[in-house]
Amino acid sequence: MSSPSFRSLFPLSAISAGIVAVLIGFGSTIVLVVQAHQAMGASQLQIASGATALCVGMAIGGAALSLWLRMPVVLAWSSASAALLASSEIHPGYPAAIGAFMAAAALMLLVGLVPLFGRLAARIPSAIASAMLAGVLLPFCLALFKVMERDLVLGAALLTVFILARIRFASFALLIVLAAFCLIVAVRGQGGAIAEGPHFGTLHFTAPDFDLQALAGLALPIFLVTLVSQNLPGLAILRVSGYEPPARPILIGSSLAWLAFAPLGAFTINLSSLTAAICTGPEAHPDKTRRYGAALVYAAGYVVLALFTAPIVNLFATLPADTVAAIAGVALLLPLANALGGIFAEPGPREPALITFAATASGFALFGVGSAFWGLIAGFLALGAQRLLSRRSPHPSA
């Protein structure tokens, strides 16, 4: 079968879809990438490397899978995992964080390589994982309203723009909020002096340290959040768009990209669950067999952004903490809503899920391990007790 022509593969609709997906995906959550690396103790050079590694890894992995499978495989980073890192109560040091990134990638690779692990992962109750995710995201969204105590104008303005944009331009709401945020910061002159650092995207290797506390408190939660909130919904989006995505090669390919770029600072590389629909729907291309052209444009867009990640990261790193907290809180409102909906989607594990949510949101830490891990442990113990007692309870006679 002959290859499609350039014009048939890249019509204007595919080009615009890919560019819009890049702008929304990058612009709406790059601040969380900066916060996540800062919380792990990364230097300015390491933060810039992490952002560059994410862009390059997503571009290479997504383009390779899209060309091989002839379907729009859109890779992204997990904003939820970034929030998990940014809110973590444990601070093991950046080398230990790199070790956790690599361990989480290895776990995801096992899911793709070993059918048994894939079946076990599929049996994880989505309510428990959603509850952990909601517990991680809640403090960020609450921080938005705490910012209003000190800066009512900023918090109220961003929230108002978000609400109005969701009504009229739902797909572009976060991008519009980011534009409003940049305008407010520019008018107020809050940017501050740009820190010294590389002027273009850079890649810097950090030797990993496989610390047990970081593996338990960071690697396992990142793996579960990425699996449940990114990879599984990403596969579902492809199915809804009329494709039959082969889960194993997609998980293996994206996990290999993640594992390769983790020592450079990539905390996740996974299927997109937010912007993928822009590239996989008929609006991107009427012919679904050639819709992967939009994914290739998306990949090319991230290669271009990779050239400028260092100055972008430097800009966000100099902003006052309140302004960063405000934009992060708005950006995570919709993921929080989706996670809360997942808690109540199934009646069975609802109580264990609520326990997971409360334990995670509390910030509880024990033995140097953060609340995301203990929230999962509490939820799984409650679920196990619930199922054990339901089996032993006598059934009413007919």
C-alpha positions, 0 to 999 in steps of 0.5 A, a space after each residue: 500500500 502506497 504512503 499517503 501524500 503530504 497534503 492528504 496526511 497534513 490538511 489544515 485541520 490536522 495541522 491546527 488540531 496538533 498545534 492547539 493540542 500542544 498549546 493547551 497541553 503545555 500551557 495549562 500545566 507547565 507551572 506544575 512541572 516547575 513546582 514538581 521539580 522544585 519540590 524534589 530539590 532540583 536545581 535550575 539546570 535540572 528543572 530545565 532538563 526535566 521540561 526538555 526531556 518531557 517534550 523530547 520524550 513525548 515527541 519521539 515516543 508519540 511520533 514513533 508509535 503513531 507512524 508504526 500503528 498508523 493511528 494518532 497516539 498522543 503522549 503527554 505528561 501527567 499533571 496529576 503526577 506533577 501535583 503529587 510530587 509538588 505536594 509530597 511531604 517527603 523530600 528525598 533529594 533529586 537523585 532519589 526522585 530520579 530513582 522513583 521516576 525510573 522505578 515507576 516507568 519500570 512498573 508501567 513497562 511490566 504492565 505492558 510486557 507481562 500479561 499477568 501484571 496487566 490483568 492485576 493492574 486492571 483489577 485495581 478498583 478505579 474508585 481507590 485510585 481516583 480517591 488517591 488522585 482527588 486527595 492529591 489535587 484537593 490541596 492545590 484547589 483549596 490553595 486557590 481560595 487561600 490565595 484570595 485572602 492575600 490577593 483577592 483580585 488575582 484569585 477572583 480574576 482567574 476564577 472568573 475567566 475560567 468560569 466564563 471561558 468554560 461556558 463559551 470556549 470549553 476546550 480552550 478554557 485553560 489556555 485563556 486562563 493562562 493568557 489572563 494570568 500572564 497579562 495580570 503578571 505583566 501589568 503588575 510587573 511581578 515577573 522579577 529578574 530571570 535567573 541565570 541558566 541556559 537560554 535554550 532547552 537542555 538535557 542534564 543527566 542525574 544519576 539515580 538513587 533508589 531510596 526505599 522511602 522514595 520508591 514507596 512514597 513516590 514511585 508507587 503512587 506515580 505509577 498508579 496515578 499515571 495508569 488510572 488517570 492517563 493510560 487507561 483513559 487514553 486507550 479508551 479515547 482511542 476506542 471511542 474515536 473508532 480505533 482498536 488500540 493494541 494496549 501492549 505495544 502502546 504501553 511498552 513504547 510509552 514506558 520505554 520513552 519514559 524510562 529512557 528520559 527519566 534520568 534527565 528529569 521526565 517524571 512521567 511519559 504516558 498517553 494523553 487523557 485530556 488533549 488526545 481527543 483534539 487529535 483523534 476526532 473527525 475534526 482533525 481529519 475526516 479519514 481516520 486512517 490518516 488522522 495520525 498526521 495530527 499526532 505527528 504535528 503534535 510531536 513536531 510542536 513539542 520538538 519546537 517547544 523543547 528548544 525554549 523550555 529553559 527560558 520558560 521554566 526560568 520565567 515561572 521559577 521567578 514568579 511569586 508563590 501566590 501567583 503560581 499557586 493561583 494558576 495551579 489551583 485553577 488548572 487542577 479544578 477539572 481533574 479534581 472534578 473527574 477524580 471525585 466523580 470516580 470515587 462515587 461511580 461504583 457503590 461497592 468500594 465507596 467507603 474504602 475510597 473515601 478513606 483513601 481520599 481523606 488519608 491522602 488529603 490529610 497530608 499524613 506522613 509516617 516513617 518518611 513516607 507521604 500520605 499518597 502511599 498511606 492513603 492507598 494502604 488504608 483504602 486497600 485494607 478497608 476494601 479487603 475487610 469489606 470484601 472478607 466480611 461480605 463473604 462471611 456474612 450469612 445470606 438471607 434465606 430465599 
